[in-house]
Amino acid sequence: MEYVFGNTGSKKTLKTKGDSHTDLIGFHQLRRDYDDQTIIDEFRILKKIKTAEDSEGNCYDWYEIDSHYRITDKFTPNREAIEGGIADTQDAICEVSEELEQRIADIEDALCELEI
C-alpha cells in the first residue's frame, strides 16, 4: 500500500494506492523504514472524499485528515555506525591517556634523577 500526504486548499489529505480499496476510520500510525531514516506519520481520518480505479487494476482512495504529525528518526537506522564511532573514539582517548600517563611517569623519573 502506498500513502501520499497532501493538501487540498485548507484541508489536509491522504491518498492511498493499492491492490484493493481501503476503508480507514479513526486514528492511525504509519511507519516507513528506509536505509537512512524511519518516518512515522500519525493522523486521524475525518472522512473518505473519493475512490477510483485505473485500467491497471490499482485502487485509489482519498481521505480528509487532521491531527497529522510526522516524526523523522535518522538515529535508529544509523545506530550501529554511530555507536561504533563512539566506541572507536573512547578507545582512542584511552590510548592517548595511557601514553600521557607514561610520559608523565618518565618526566617524574627524570626529575628525580636530577635531584641527586
N, C-alpha and C positions, 0 to 999 in steps of 0.2 A: 504494500500500500504506500502510495506517495502522498505527502501532505505539503501544501503550499499555503503560507500565511500571507495575507494582503489586506488592502483597504479598498473600499468602495465608497467614495465620498467620506463621510464621517464615521462609517461603520467598519469595524474590523471583520475580516472574513477568513474562512478556511476552505480550501478546495481539496477534496480527496480524489485520488485516481487509483483504480484497482480492477481486479477481475470481477468483482461484484459490487453492488451498491452498499452504502453504509447507512446506518440509522443511529447516529450518535445523539446522545442526550446527556445533560449534566456536565460535571467537571471531568476533565481528562488530563493525563500526563503522558507526553510523548517523548521518548528518549531515543536519540540517534547517536550511535557511536562511530566515530571516524578515527583514522590513524593518529591524527594530531589533536583531536578535541572530542568532547562529548557535549551535545546540545540537548537540553531538556526544556520543553515547552509545556507550560501549564495554562489551561484555558477552560472557559465554560461555554458550552453550546447554548445559544439562545433559541435559534430556530433554523430549520432547513430552508434554504432560499430557492434552490434549483437542483434538478437532477437531469442527466443526459448520458447518452452513449454514443460512441463513434463507430465507424464502419469496421474497425479492427476488434471490436468487442470490449473496448475499455469503458468502464463505468465511472462517471464523474458525479460528485455531489458537492454542492456549495452550501456553506453554513454561515450564519451571522454569529460571531463570538464576542465575548468580553472577558475581562479579568485575565487577559493574556500576559504571561510573564515568561521571559526566556532566561535561562541560566546557561552560560558557556563555560565549561570546565576544560581548561587547557593543561591543568596539572596532572590529573589522574592518568591520561594516556601516556604521559611522559615521565611518570613517577619513577620507574626503574632507572632511566637515564639520569634524572635529577638526583636521586638518592645515590647512584654510583658516583656522580661528580662530587657530592658531599663527602662520601667515604674517601675518595681519592684525595680531596683537599685536606681532610683530617689526617690521613696518613702522611702527607707531605709536611704538615705542621708538626707532627710528632717527630719526623726525621730531622727537621730543622731544629727543633727543641733539643733533641739528643745531641746534635752537633754543637749547639750553643753551650750546652752543659759541659761537654768535653773541652771546648775552648776555654771556658771559664776555669775549669779544673787545671788545665795546662798553665794558664796565666797565674793562678794561685801558687802552683808548684814553682814556677819561675820566680815569683816574688819571694817565696820562702827561701830559695837558694841564694838570692841576692842579699838577704838579711844576715847571712852567716859571715 
